[in-house]
Amino acid sequence: MTQTPTCTLILGGARSGKSRHAEALTLEAARARGQVPAYLATFRPWGAPGDDPEMDERVRLHRERRGRDWITEEVPVDLDAALRTHDAVPVLVDCLTLWLTNLILDEMDVGARVGLLVRALEDRSAPVVLVANEVGLGLVPETPLGRRFRDEAGVLNQRVAAICDRVLFVAAGLPLTLKGG
């Protein structure tokens, strides 16, 4: 029997299937331990309810797909604390890219927050699966904020990948192993 990886990072583009794959891996780890997994959702709506119907639909689809098999917590910023709170159960973080967006827009110290996240991941006793977008494969962003975001996302993904024992890239719903087994 193979051991469940302690930390898995799943990268991919928009609508690549990365969240669906992450959900399956997290549920598998939770069932193997006889536990209910935690889902840490980092999305924070900007504006009034209904201002962004496309994003509202994405959130609805994620919730519908998960059903009631999860403990769900919305964590737009304090991800390290939430990981420590749910240390004993398998956790899915969806997604690091939206978390980074929140940090940048709140003008927080991204480097310090990433450091706290990395320490929380290193200290975990139960498996964690993290989802992040790979944003560095496209065009160079036109604005300084866009370029900063792309660069910060690249650094974040590298820092998390360095401590994870498994890293996957999902394209067209197919997971490709970049690190680990």
Backbone hydrogen bonds, N-H to C=O, Kabsch-Sander energy under -0.5 kcal/mol:
donor,donor_aa,acceptor,acceptor_aa,energy
8,T,128,V,-2.5
9,L,166,R,-2.3
10,I,130,L,-3.3
11,L,9,L,-0.6
11,L,168,L,-3.1
12,G,132,A,-0.9
13,G,170,V,-0.6
16,S,13,G,-1.4
21,H,17,G,-2.2
22,A,18,K,-2.4
23,E,19,S,-2.6
24,A,20,R,-1.9
25,L,21,H,-2.3
26,T,22,A,-2.4
27,L,23,E,-2.7
28,E,24,A,-2.2
29,A,25,L,-2.1
30,A,26,T,-2.4
31,R,27,L,-2.9
32,A,28,E,-2.0
33,R,29,A,-1.0
33,R,30,A,-0.5
34,G,30,A,-0.6
34,G,31,R,-0.8
35,Q,30,A,-2.9
38,A,90,P,-2.6
39,Y,71,I,-3.5
40,L,38,A,-0.6
40,L,92,L,-3.3
41,A,39,Y,-0.8
41,A,73,E,-2.4
42,T,40,L,-0.5
42,T,94,D,-1.4
47,G,45,P,-0.5
51,D,48,A,-2.3
56,D,52,D,-2.4
57,E,53,P,-2.1
58,R,54,E,-1.7
59,V,55,M,-2.4
60,R,56,D,-2.3
61,L,57,E,-2.5
62,H,58,R,-2.3
63,R,59,V,-2.5
64,E,60,R,-2.7
65,R,61,L,-2.5
66,R,62,H,-2.0
67,G,63,R,-2.0
69,D,66,R,-1.1
71,I,37,P,-2.8
72,T,70,W,-0.7
73,E,39,Y,-2.7
75,V,41,A,-3.2
75,V,73,E,-0.6
79,L,77,V,-2.3
82,A,78,D,-1.8
83,L,79,L,-2.4
84,R,80,D,-1.7
85,T,81,A,-2.3
86,H,82,A,-2.1
87,D,84,R,-1.4
89,V,86,H,-1.2
91,V,127,P,-1.9
92,L,38,A,-2.6
93,V,129,V,-2.8
94,D,40,L,-2.3
94,D,92,L,-0.6
95,C,131,V,-0.6
96,L,131,V,-3.1
99,W,95,C,-1.7
100,L,96,L,-2.6
101,T,97,T,-2.0
102,N,98,L,-2.2
103,L,99,W,-2.1
104,I,100,L,-2.6
105,L,101,T,-2.8
106,D,102,N,-1.9
107,E,104,I,-1.5
108,M,103,L,-2.7
110,V,108,M,-1.2
113,R,109,D,-2.3
114,V,110,V,-2.8
115,G,111,G,-2.0
116,L,112,A,-2.0
117,L,113,R,-2.3
118,V,114,V,-2.7
119,R,115,G,-2.2
120,A,116,L,-2.3
121,L,117,L,-2.5
122,E,118,V,-2.5
123,D,119,R,-1.6
124,R,120,A,-0.5
124,R,121,L,-0.9
125,S,87,D,-0.6
126,A,87,D,-1.0
128,V,6,T,-2.2
129,V,91,V,-2.8
130,L,8,T,-3.2
131,V,93,V,-2.4
132,A,10,I,-2.4
134,E,12,G,-2.0
135,V,133,N,-0.9
138,G,135,V,-0.6
147,R,143,T,-2.4
148,R,144,P,-2.5
149,F,145,L,-2.7
150,R,146,G,-2.4
151,D,147,R,-2.4
152,E,148,R,-3.2
153,A,149,F,-2.7
154,G,150,R,-2.0
155,V,151,D,-2.2
156,L,152,E,-2.8
157,N,153,A,-2.7
158,Q,154,G,-1.9
159,R,155,V,-2.6
160,V,156,L,-2.5
161,A,157,N,-2.6
162,A,158,Q,-2.0
163,I,159,R,-0.8
163,I,160,V,-0.8
164,C,160,V,-1.4
165,D,7,C,-1.1
166,R,7,C,-1.6
167,V,179,K,-2.0
168,L,9,L,-2.9
169,F,176,L,-2.8
170,V,11,L,-3.1
171,A,169,F,-0.5
171,A,174,L,-2.1
173,G,16,S,-2.7
174,L,171,A,-2.3
176,L,169,F,-2.9
178,L,167,V,-3.0
179,K,167,V,-1.8
